């Protein structure tokens, strides 16, 4: 993860571009510069979207970054948060070799297949993640610096798919093994990751030493959600 260093002057920047298959990219960044020699704020947002080369292989990605900095003679405190989310149509299944050499078939995407003329429009991968960091730096004495950081990451998302002729007992215990149906299912990922890092750094003359420790915890769960399409057979 690369973030900008301290910008002493206020700024406003935009960058963007366009490409094939309705591809576009936009980034807008704004910063306060150093206010009163003690405070600085930065915000940045980005958007990337494309229809994709492969059939229905659209993508929609958004992100933002924001930070605030406090500077004192011997102390600095920085808080930053960054967030990203994406929704992309599934297009990772590949095709047979004979399709590659056919100009009409090489973009074929089997994902979301319902029948010969119909594909499921919401066969997507959808995920979002948010990070928050708080860092305190303190100059203790000549050659000695201390740092404490707290971090938290929240992730939540799923992939959704249309399934043809699934055995319902694999999902619902009350159905006999002979019952089948088309269904839409989502596999969810739900996680929390948080922790703290501290470090004491000494550098003077020929000495360079660091003492530190990290504490972290991850809570994660995955689960299915699904609903029937039509009537069980």
Residue, then its C-alpha position, 0 to 999 in steps of 0.5 A: x500500500x503506497x500513500x502520499x508523503x506530507x504535502x506542505x502546499x494545498x493541491x487539487x489533482x485529477x487524472x483519468x483515461x479511456x480505452x477499448x470496451x468502454x474502459x475508463x479510469x478517474x482519480x481525484x485528489x485534494x489536500x489542505x497542505x500544512x495548516x499552521x505548521x501542525x495539521x494536514x488533510x488529504x482525500x483521494x477517490x478513484x473509479x475504474x469501470x469496463x465492459x470487458x473483452x469477454x462476454x458480460x465481463x464487466x467490472x466496476x471498482x471504486x475506492x477512496x483514501x482519507x488521512x489527517x495528520x497532527x505534528x508537534x515538536x516531538x510528536x506526530x499523530x496520523x489517522x488514515x482510512x481507505x476503502x475499496x469495493x468491486x463488482x465484477x461479472x465472473x469470467x474466469x472459467x476459460x474456453x475450449x481451444x477450438x473457440x480461441x480460433x473462432x472470431x465469433x466464439x473466442x469471447x464466449x463466457x459460460x458463466x451464468x448459463x441458464x439455457x442456449x439463449x439466456x444467461x444470468x445477469x447477476x453472476x458476479x463477484x462483489x466485495x468491499x474492504x475498509x482499513x483504518x490506521x492510527x499511528x503515534x510517533x514520539x521522539x523520546x530523546x537523542x537517537x530514541x523514537x517510539x511508535x504505536x499503531x492500531x489497525x482495523x480491517x473490515x471485509x464483507x462480500x460474496x460471489x453469486x451464481x445461477x445453478x441449473x438442476x441442483x439436488x436440493x437436499x444439498x441445501x435443504x434437509x427437508x427435501x428428498x434426494x430426488x428433488x432438483x431445481x434451478x437456484x441462485x446461491x451466494x457464498x459470503x465472506x465476512x471478516x474482521x481483522x484488528x491489532x496493534x503494533x509497537x516499536x522502540x527504535x534506537x539509532x546513534x553512532x554505529x548502533x541501530x536497534x529495534x524492539x517491537x511487538x505485534x498483537x493481532x486477531x482475525x474473526x472470519x466466517x463463510x456461509x451460503x445463502x440461496x433461493x429456489x428458482x421455479x418449482x422443485x422437480 
